[in-house]
Amino acid sequence: MPILDVTMKVCSFLPAATSMIYQMGLEEVLCGVTFECPSDKPKVVRSYLENNHYSSAEIDKLVSESKQKEQSLYYIDEELLQQIAPDIIFTQDVCDVCQISTSYVERAIYKLKKQPLIIPLLPRTLDDVYENAVTIAKAIGKEEAAYHLIAQLKKRTDYILDKLREHNAPLKRVMILEWLDPIYNCGHWIPYQIARAGGVDMLSNPAGYSIVTPWKKIVQYNPEVLVMAPCGFNVKRASVEIEKLTQLEGWNNLKAVENNTVYIADADLFTCPSLHLVDGIELLASLFHPGIFPLAGQFKSKCIALDKIPVVNSK
């Protein structure tokens, strides 16, 4: 088994890559991360939005304005980056809104004496996320760590599918929202999570970007289960804005509302393309088919039913 080269210096400029590095036990080589990463390593990437408490609508407005002006919401602590002098930087090319882009990083490293290897990750599907883990581990020289972890994760998802077949469970008509104001459907890998949990989201965009979705279309679709996981929000943060939906015309007529199957969940189980997406699949299986998959204790702080939250003036 190859020994981890601890002299290697790695920076991860996206939380998903940082999370996978830790899950694979390769954090010894990690020397720099972003302000959002689940790590105590030096924060090299910062955002102009951090430590602010903007609403969903305000964030959407700021993002739109930054796109029009072709300005990034993120920046690099160049002095810190020079001190670290990394050998490898993992970046992403999925969403300039969620994380710093590869093109911005390429401009920032121009001043470095030693040019690091930039490895962009571009996941679109769940299988792509698995492949990203292999790419990360291979670059660090520990490819087998990825294969070992992925094999364990696939056993967990295979178990869900086997139980669904065993119970002849019907697909649940569901919807996951990636943003609340305006309302966005779900895209990229999330529809694949839904499928592996025994559901189908006919308003989703598999392997593509989430898009603004008219409320009338959602009312017409009438999901049996509705899960709100706004990108970057946890349960507490998302709960503050739930009123934006509950006051919309037709809300009380939704099948999910009538059946008390509306949930708010931590976005990191869905919108962050790490291997914790498998945790998200297990959570969804419990929400879609609670009679088959009891809710695990680990999810009780990461998901809450809407009827457990006080709602004001819903129509």
Sine and cosine of phi, psi and omega as CSV:
sin_phi,cos_phi,sin_psi,cos_psi,sin_omega,cos_omega
0.00,0.00,0.80,-0.60,-0.02,-1.00
-0.88,0.48,0.64,-0.77,0.03,-1.00
-1.00,0.09,0.66,-0.75,-0.01,-1.00
-0.91,0.41,0.81,-0.58,0.03,-1.00
-0.98,0.19,0.99,-0.12,-0.08,-1.00
-0.97,0.24,-0.11,0.99,0.08,-1.00
-0.99,0.16,-0.26,0.97,0.04,-1.00
-0.94,0.35,0.64,-0.76,0.03,-1.00
-0.91,-0.42,0.85,-0.53,-0.07,-1.00
-0.85,-0.53,0.69,-0.72,0.16,-0.99
-0.91,-0.41,0.67,-0.74,0.08,-1.00
-0.90,-0.43,0.89,-0.46,-0.04,-1.00
-0.98,-0.22,0.46,0.89,0.16,-0.99
-0.46,-0.89,0.70,-0.71,-0.06,-1.00
-0.83,0.55,-0.56,0.83,-0.02,-1.00
-0.89,0.46,-0.69,0.72,0.02,-1.00
-0.92,0.40,-0.66,0.75,0.04,-1.00
-0.86,0.51,-0.72,0.69,0.01,-1.00
-0.86,0.50,-0.68,0.73,-0.03,-1.00
-0.93,0.38,-0.59,0.81,0.04,-1.00
-0.86,0.50,-0.68,0.73,0.04,-1.00
-0.93,0.37,-0.68,0.74,-0.01,-1.00
-0.88,0.48,-0.53,0.85,-0.01,-1.00
-1.00,0.01,0.01,1.00,0.04,-1.00
0.95,0.31,0.52,0.86,-0.07,-1.00
-0.93,-0.36,0.33,0.94,-0.13,-0.99
-0.94,0.33,-0.21,0.98,0.01,-1.00
-0.87,0.50,-0.49,0.87,-0.05,-1.00
-1.00,-0.01,-0.10,0.99,-0.07,-1.00
-0.98,0.19,0.83,-0.56,-0.08,-1.00
-0.86,-0.52,-0.21,0.98,-0.01,-1.00
-0.35,-0.94,0.61,-0.79,-0.06,-1.00
-0.64,-0.77,-0.17,-0.99,0.06,-1.00
-0.99,-0.17,0.21,-0.98,-0.02,-1.00
-0.90,0.44,-0.34,0.94,-0.02,-1.00
-1.00,-0.10,-0.15,0.99,-0.12,-0.99
-0.94,0.35,0.60,-0.80,0.06,-1.00
-0.97,0.23,0.95,0.31,-0.12,-0.99
-0.35,-0.94,0.45,-0.89,0.08,-1.00
-0.99,-0.15,0.20,0.98,0.05,-1.00
-0.95,0.33,0.34,-0.94,0.00,-1.00
-0.81,0.59,0.69,-0.72,-0.03,-1.00
-1.00,0.01,0.96,-0.27,-0.05,-1.00
-1.00,-0.01,-0.60,0.80,-0.01,-1.00
-0.98,-0.18,0.79,-0.62,0.02,-1.00
-0.86,-0.51,0.13,-0.99,0.03,-1.00
-0.70,-0.71,0.55,-0.84,0.07,-1.00
-0.94,0.33,-0.22,0.98,-0.04,-1.00
-0.99,-0.10,-0.19,0.98,-0.08,-1.00
-0.93,0.38,0.51,-0.86,0.00,-1.00
0.92,0.38,0.21,0.98,0.11,-0.99
-0.96,-0.29,0.31,-0.95,-0.06,-1.00
-0.83,-0.55,0.87,0.50,0.01,-1.00
-0.97,0.25,0.47,-0.88,0.12,-0.99
-0.98,0.21,0.18,-0.98,0.04,-1.00
-0.84,0.54,-0.69,0.72,-0.01,-1.00
-0.90,0.43,-0.64,0.77,0.00,-1.00
-0.92,0.38,-0.66,0.76,0.04,-1.00
-0.89,0.45,-0.69,0.72,0.01,-1.00
-0.87,0.50,-0.64,0.77,0.01,-1.00
-0.91,0.41,-0.70,0.71,0.01,-1.00
-0.90,0.44,-0.63,0.78,0.02,-1.00
-0.90,0.43,-0.71,0.71,0.01,-1.00
-0.88,0.48,-0.68,0.73,0.00,-1.00
-0.90,0.43,-0.65,0.76,0.00,-1.00
-0.91,0.42,-0.59,0.81,0.05,-1.00
-0.91,0.41,-0.69,0.72,0.00,-1.00
-0.88,0.47,-0.62,0.79,-0.01,-1.00
-1.00,0.04,-0.05,1.00,-0.04,-1.00
0.83,0.56,0.68,0.73,0.03,-1.00
-0.92,-0.40,0.66,-0.75,0.01,-1.00
-0.99,0.13,0.58,-0.82,0.09,-1.00
-0.99,0.13,-0.06,1.00,-0.07,-1.00
-0.85,-0.53,0.40,-0.92,0.06,-1.00
-0.53,-0.85,0.30,-0.95,-0.07,-1.00
-0.94,-0.34,0.70,-0.71,0.14,-0.99
-0.97,0.25,1.00,-0.02,-0.15,-0.99
-0.91,0.41,-0.56,0.83,0.03,-1.00
-0.90,0.43,-0.68,0.74,0.04,-1.00
-0.91,0.41,-0.65,0.76,0.01,-1.00
-0.89,0.46,-0.63,0.77,0.03,-1.00
-0.91,0.42,-0.62,0.78,0.03,-1.00
-0.90,0.43,-0.64,0.77,-0.01,-1.00
-0.95,0.32,-0.65,0.76,-0.03,-1.00
0.77,0.64,0.90,0.44,-0.10,-1.00
-0.94,0.35,0.43,-0.90,0.11,-0.99
-1.00,0.05,-0.54,0.84,-0.05,-1.00
-0.69,-0.73,0.64,-0.77,0.15,-0.99
-0.80,-0.60,0.84,-0.55,0.10,-1.00
-1.00,-0.02,0.79,-0.61,0.00,-1.00
-0.80,-0.60,-0.12,-0.99,0.00,-1.00
-0.63,-0.77,0.46,-0.89,0.04,-1.00
-0.79,-0.61,0.51,0.86,-0.02,-1.00
-1.00,-0.04,-0.76,0.65,-0.15,-0.99
-0.51,-0.86,0.91,-0.42,0.04,-1.00
-0.94,0.34,-0.29,0.96,0.00,-1.00
-0.97,0.24,-0.67,0.74,-0.11,-0.99
-0.99,0.15,-0.60,0.80,-0.08,-1.00
-0.55,-0.83,0.23,-0.97,0.02,-1.00
-0.91,0.42,0.59,-0.81,-0.09,-1.00
-1.00,0.01,0.36,-0.93,0.03,-1.00
-0.88,0.48,-0.65,0.76,-0.03,-1.00
-0.87,0.48,-0.63,0.78,0.03,-1.00
-0.91,0.41,-0.67,0.74,0.00,-1.00
-0.89,0.45,-0.66,0.75,0.00,-1.00
-0.87,0.50,-0.60,0.80,0.04,-1.00
-0.94,0.33,-0.57,0.82,-0.07,-1.00
-0.95,0.31,-0.53,0.85,-0.07,-1.00
-0.99,0.11,-0.06,1.00,-0.05,-1.00
-0.84,0.54,-0.54,0.84,-0.07,-1.00
-0.99,0.10,-0.17,0.99,-0.05,-1.00
-0.94,0.33,0.63,-0.78,0.01,-1.00
-0.91,0.41,-0.66,0.75,0.04,-1.00
-0.95,-0.30,0.86,-0.51,-0.03,-1.00
-0.99,0.15,0.89,-0.45,0.01,-1.00
-0.97,0.25,0.32,-0.95,0.12,-0.99
-0.99,0.15,0.85,-0.53,0.05,-1.00
-0.99,-0.10,0.80,-0.59,0.01,-1.00
-0.87,-0.48,0.98,-0.20,0.02,-1.00
-0.98,0.18,0.61,-0.79,0.05,-1.00
-0.93,-0.38,0.71,-0.70,-0.06,-1.00
-0.72,-0.70,0.95,0.32,0.01,-1.00
-0.98,0.21,0.70,-0.72,0.09,-1.00
-0.86,-0.51,-0.52,0.86,-0.02,-1.00
-0.83,-0.55,0.11,-0.99,0.03,-1.00
-0.90,0.44,-0.65,0.76,0.04,-1.00
-0.89,0.46,-0.56,0.83,0.06,-1.00
-0.89,0.46,-0.62,0.79,0.01,-1.00
-0.90,0.45,-0.69,0.72,0.07,-1.00
-0.86,0.52,-0.69,0.72,-0.02,-1.00
-0.91,0.42,-0.55,0.84,0.06,-1.00
-0.88,0.47,-0.63,0.78,0.04,-1.00
-0.87,0.48,-0.65,0.76,0.04,-1.00
-0.90,0.43,-0.68,0.73,0.01,-1.00
-0.86,0.51,-0.71,0.71,0.00,-1.00
-0.90,0.45,-0.77,0.64,-0.04,-1.00
-0.90,0.43,-0.63,0.77,0.00,-1.00
-0.90,0.44,-0.66,0.75,0.01,-1.00
-0.90,0.44,-0.54,0.84,-0.01,-1.00
-1.00,0.09,-0.18,0.98,0.02,-1.00
1.00,-0.01,0.34,0.94,-0.02,-1.00
-0.71,-0.70,0.80,0.60,-0.08,-1.00
-0.83,0.55,-0.58,0.81,-0.06,-1.00
-0.91,0.42,-0.40,0.91,0.02,-1.00
-0.90,0.43,-0.60,0.80,0.02,-1.00
-0.94,0.35,-0.73,0.68,-0.03,-1.00
-0.89,0.46,-0.61,0.79,0.00,-1.00
-0.90,0.43,-0.72,0.70,-0.02,-1.00
-0.93,0.37,-0.68,0.74,-0.02,-1.00
-0.89,0.46,-0.63,0.78,0.03,-1.00
-0.87,0.49,-0.66,0.75,0.03,-1.00
-0.91,0.42,-0.66,0.75,-0.03,-1.00
-0.92,0.39,-0.65,0.76,-0.02,-1.00
-0.93,0.37,-0.46,0.89,0.10,-0.99
-0.90,0.44,-0.61,0.79,0.01,-1.00
-0.92,0.38,-0.68,0.74,0.00,-1.00
-0.96,0.29,-0.55,0.83,0.06,-1.00
-0.90,0.43,-0.59,0.81,0.03,-1.00
-0.87,0.49,-0.68,0.74,0.01,-1.00
-0.88,0.47,-0.74,0.67,-0.01,-1.00
-0.89,0.46,-0.63,0.77,0.02,-1.00
-0.90,0.45,-0.67,0.74,0.00,-1.00
-0.92,0.39,-0.62,0.78,0.03,-1.00
-0.89,0.46,-0.67,0.74,0.03,-1.00
-0.92,0.39,-0.67,0.75,-0.01,-1.00
-0.86,0.52,-0.61,0.79,0.00,-1.00
-1.00,-0.06,0.05,1.00,-0.03,-1.00
0.76,0.64,0.70,0.72,-0.09,-1.00
-0.96,0.28,0.76,-0.65,0.02,-1.00
-0.96,0.27,0.47,-0.88,0.07,-1.00
-0.91,0.42,0.72,-0.70,0.06,-1.00
-1.00,0.02,0.68,-0.74,0.06,-1.00
-0.99,0.14,0.94,-0.35,-0.17,-0.99
-0.78,-0.63,0.16,-0.99,0.14,-0.99
-0.51,-0.86,0.69,-0.73,0.11,-0.99
-0.90,-0.44,0.75,-0.66,0.00,-1.00
-0.98,-0.22,0.75,-0.66,0.04,-1.00
-1.00,-0.07,-0.18,0.98,0.03,-1.00
-0.36,-0.93,0.45,-0.89,-0.11,-0.99
-0.95,-0.30,-0.48,0.87,-0.07,-1.00
-0.55,-0.84,1.00,-0.07,0.03,1.00
-0.96,0.27,0.19,-0.98,-0.03,-1.00
-0.98,0.20,0.79,-0.61,0.09,-1.00
-0.90,-0.44,0.63,-0.78,0.13,-0.99
-0.97,0.26,-0.20,-0.98,0.06,-1.00
-0.94,-0.35,0.46,-0.89,-0.01,-1.00
-0.62,-0.79,-0.28,-0.96,0.01,-1.00
0.78,0.62,-0.85,-0.53,-0.13,-0.99
-0.99,0.11,-0.27,0.96,-0.09,-1.00
-0.88,0.47,-0.68,0.73,0.06,-1.00
-0.84,0.54,-0.49,0.87,0.03,-1.00
-0.96,0.28,-0.56,0.83,0.12,-0.99
-0.88,0.48,-0.71,0.70,-0.02,-1.00
-0.86,0.51,-0.70,0.71,-0.03,-1.00
-0.89,0.46,-0.64,0.77,-0.02,-1.00
-0.97,0.25,-0.18,0.98,0.03,-1.00
-0.98,-0.19,0.03,1.00,0.05,-1.00
1.00,-0.02,0.50,0.86,0.03,-1.00
-0.73,-0.69,0.11,-0.99,0.09,-1.00
-0.60,-0.80,0.72,-0.69,0.03,-1.00
-0.89,-0.46,0.98,-0.18,-0.08,-1.00
-0.96,0.27,-0.17,0.99,0.04,-1.00
-0.98,-0.20,0.09,1.00,-0.03,-1.00
-0.99,0.11,0.11,-0.99,-0.01,-1.00
-0.77,-0.64,0.99,0.15,-0.06,-1.00
-0.84,0.54,0.75,-0.66,0.05,-1.00
0.92,0.39,0.13,0.99,0.00,-1.00
-0.80,-0.60,0.03,-1.00,-0.04,-1.00
-0.96,0.28,0.53,-0.85,0.15,-0.99
-0.94,0.35,0.49,-0.87,-0.06,-1.00
-0.70,-0.72,0.35,-0.94,0.08,-1.00
-0.88,0.47,0.76,-0.65,-0.08,-1.00
-0.84,-0.53,0.84,-0.54,-0.02,-1.00
-0.87,0.50,0.65,-0.76,0.00,-1.00
-0.87,0.49,-0.61,0.79,0.00,-1.00
-0.85,0.52,-0.60,0.80,0.01,-1.00
-0.92,0.40,-0.61,0.80,0.02,-1.00
-0.93,0.37,-0.66,0.75,0.04,-1.00
-0.88,0.47,-0.66,0.75,0.01,-1.00
-0.92,0.38,-0.64,0.77,0.02,-1.00
-0.92,0.40,-0.63,0.78,0.12,-0.99
0.82,0.57,0.93,0.37,-0.04,-1.00
-0.90,0.43,0.54,-0.84,0.07,-1.00
-0.98,0.20,-0.49,0.87,0.04,-1.00
-0.73,-0.69,0.74,-0.67,0.00,-1.00
-0.83,-0.56,0.83,-0.56,0.00,-1.00
-0.86,-0.52,0.81,-0.58,0.02,-1.00
-0.95,-0.30,0.87,-0.49,-0.01,-1.00
-0.66,-0.75,0.94,0.33,-0.05,-1.00
-0.85,0.53,0.73,-0.69,-0.08,-1.00
-0.80,0.60,0.82,-0.57,0.03,-1.00
1.00,0.07,-0.10,1.00,-0.05,-1.00
-0.98,-0.19,0.54,-0.84,0.21,-0.98
-0.99,-0.14,-0.03,-1.00,-0.06,-1.00
-0.85,0.53,-0.73,0.68,-0.04,-1.00
-0.88,0.48,-0.70,0.71,-0.03,-1.00
-0.92,0.38,-0.66,0.75,-0.02,-1.00
-0.93,0.36,-0.54,0.84,-0.04,-1.00
-0.89,0.46,-0.47,0.88,-0.02,-1.00
-0.89,0.46,-0.48,0.88,-0.12,-0.99
-0.94,-0.33,0.13,0.99,-0.06,-1.00
-0.89,0.46,-0.43,0.90,-0.01,-1.00
-0.87,0.49,-0.41,0.91,0.02,-1.00
-0.88,0.48,-0.48,0.88,0.02,-1.00
-1.00,-0.07,-0.67,0.74,-0.12,-0.99
-0.91,0.42,-0.30,0.95,0.01,-1.00
-1.00,-0.06,-0.03,1.00,-0.01,-1.00
-0.97,0.26,0.53,-0.85,0.00,-1.00
-0.90,0.45,0.75,-0.66,0.01,-1.00
1.00,-0.03,-0.03,1.00,-0.03,-1.00
-0.85,0.53,-0.76,0.65,-0.08,-1.00
-0.92,0.39,-0.26,0.96,-0.01,-1.00
-1.00,0.01,-0.10,1.00,0.02,-1.00
-0.92,0.40,0.66,-0.75,0.03,-1.00
-0.83,0.56,-0.65,0.76,-0.01,-1.00
-0.90,0.44,-0.59,0.80,0.02,-1.00
-0.94,0.33,-0.70,0.71,0.01,-1.00
-0.87,0.50,-0.57,0.82,-0.05,-1.00
-1.00,-0.08,0.08,1.00,-0.06,-1.00
0.82,0.57,0.69,0.72,0.05,-1.00
-0.87,-0.49,0.71,0.70,0.13,-0.99
-0.94,-0.33,0.77,-0.64,-0.10,-1.00
-0.73,-0.68,0.47,-0.88,0.17,-0.99
-0.92,-0.40,0.75,-0.67,-0.07,-1.00
-0.72,-0.69,0.42,-0.91,0.08,-1.00
-0.89,0.46,0.75,-0.66,-0.07,-1.00
-0.92,0.38,-0.43,0.90,-0.09,-1.00
-0.90,0.43,-0.24,0.97,0.07,-1.00
-0.99,0.11,-0.12,0.99,-0.10,-1.00
-0.72,-0.69,-0.80,0.60,-0.13,-0.99
-0.99,0.11,-0.25,0.97,0.03,-1.00
-0.99,-0.11,0.91,-0.42,-0.11,-0.99
-0.98,0.20,0.86,0.50,0.10,-1.00
-0.97,-0.23,0.01,-1.00,0.02,-1.00
-0.96,0.27,-0.08,1.00,0.12,-0.99
-0.95,0.31,-0.06,1.00,0.12,-0.99
-0.87,0.50,-0.46,0.89,0.04,-1.00
-0.92,0.39,-0.60,0.80,0.12,-0.99
-0.86,0.51,-0.65,0.76,0.03,-1.00
-0.88,0.47,-0.62,0.78,0.04,-1.00
-0.89,0.45,-0.69,0.73,0.01,-1.00
-0.91,0.42,-0.62,0.79,0.06,-1.00
-0.90,0.44,-0.73,0.69,-0.01,-1.00
-0.87,0.49,-0.65,0.76,0.02,-1.00
-0.85,0.52,-0.62,0.79,0.02,-1.00
-0.94,0.34,-0.55,0.83,0.00,-1.00
-0.98,0.22,-0.59,0.81,-0.02,-1.00
-0.98,0.19,-0.63,0.78,-0.10,-0.99
-0.71,-0.70,0.92,0.39,-0.07,-1.00
-0.89,0.45,-0.41,0.91,0.03,-1.00
-0.95,0.32,-0.34,0.94,-0.01,-1.00
-0.98,-0.21,-0.62,0.79,-0.08,-1.00
-0.83,-0.56,1.00,-0.09,0.06,-1.00
-0.87,0.50,0.55,-0.84,-0.02,-1.00
-0.92,0.38,0.85,-0.53,0.00,-1.00
-0.95,0.32,0.51,-0.86,-0.04,-1.00
-0.85,0.52,-0.52,0.86,-0.04,-1.00
-0.90,0.43,-0.33,0.94,-0.06,-1.00
-0.99,-0.11,-0.11,0.99,-0.10,-0.99
-0.91,0.40,-0.41,0.91,0.08,-1.00
-1.00,-0.08,-0.14,0.99,-0.06,-1.00
-0.96,-0.29,-0.02,1.00,-0.01,-1.00
-0.45,-0.89,0.65,-0.76,0.02,-1.00
-0.62,-0.79,0.65,-0.76,0.06,-1.00
-0.96,0.29,0.61,-0.79,-0.07,-1.00
-0.87,0.49,-0.55,0.83,-0.04,-1.00
-0.94,0.34,-0.08,1.00,0.07,-1.00
-1.00,-0.06,-0.09,1.00,-0.01,-1.00
-0.94,-0.34,0.73,-0.68,0.05,-1.00
-0.86,0.51,0.77,-0.63,0.02,-1.00
-0.90,-0.43,0.73,-0.68,-0.06,-1.00
-0.96,-0.29,0.80,-0.60,0.14,-0.99
0.81,0.59,0.65,0.76,0.09,-1.00
-0.98,0.22,0.60,-0.80,-0.06,-1.00
-1.00,0.04,0.00,0.00,0.00,0.00
